[in-house]
């Protein structure tokens, strides 16, 4: 499995070239189209992802270091997934501290 496979180059193609069955996952419709062209053996199936529930960009401490974060809101992710040929099946809000995240289950169309 190549999570965040992009256009399938180099990792997905290298795995396929070694005769392995490859599962590539990416949320970009453009990258998925490119991966299908560049690595025809790649296939795309169910995706379970945790995303930001609300739009936010900033820096916070994470494991003792400054970490940059940038994420969209749930509605935007739910709009982007079908553009990447991933159909959302369900989404759930997961509270955390003063905010939360969204868990989305999607499958290939």
N, C-alpha and C positions, 0 to 999 in steps of 0.2 A: 504494500500500500504506500502510495506517495501522496501524503496530505499536503495541500497547497502546491500541487504539481505544476501550476502555471501552464506553459505551453508543452510540457512534457520533456523538456530538454534541460539538463542532460539525464537526470536520474531515471525518469520513467522509461525513456528510450534505452538506457543502459540495461535496466532490468529486463525489458522485453527482448533485447538483443541476446541476452543470456538464456533465452528460452523460458523465462518465468512468466506466469500469468500476472498481469499488472492491473491494479485498481488505482486509478488516479482520481483525486478529488480536488476541486477548486471552485471558488464561488464566482469567478469571472467568466461570463459568457464568451468573451473574446478569447480568453486563454483556453477554455474548453474546446472551442472550434479549432484553434491552432493545434491543440494536443491531438485531436482526432485526425487532423491532416498529417501531422509530423510523426505520430505514433499510433497507427491504426489499431494496434493490439490493445490499447488502453480502453478500459471500460469504466463507467461511472455508476455507482449504486447509492444506497441510503447514506445520508449525512446527518449527524447529530452534532450540533454546535451550540456553544454558549456565547452569547453576544451581549453588548451593552443594551440596557433597556431604554436609556435616553441618550441623546447626542451629547458627547463630552470630549473635550480635548484638554490635556493638561499633564502635569508631572506630579507624581506622588512617590512616597517612599515604598519600596517593595523589596523585601528581604534585605533591608539595610542600604539600599542604593536608590538613587533617583531613577524612576522609570517613566518614560513618555508613553502616554495613552492617547489614542484617537479612535473613537468609534461612533457609529451612527445610532439612530434609535431603532426600536423594534420594527416600526412600520416600514422604514427604509430597507432593512434586511429582508423583510417579507416581500418587498417589491423586487429586490435584487435577485433573490433565489430563483424565481421563475425565468428571469432573463438568462440565468446560467443553466437552464433546463433542469432545475431542481424544484420539485413541487412541495411546498410546505404541507405537512400532514397535520401538525399541531404545534402550538407554542405555549409555553408556561412562564409566568413571571416568578423569579426566585428572589425573595427579599434577602438583602445582605446589608447590615449596618443601617445607615440612613438612606440607602438606595437599593439597587438590586441589578439583576441580570435577567436575560431571557434565554430560555432553553428552547431550541427549535429542532424539530425532527423533519427532515425533507427526504424525498426520494427522487431518483432520476426519472425524467419523463421520456 
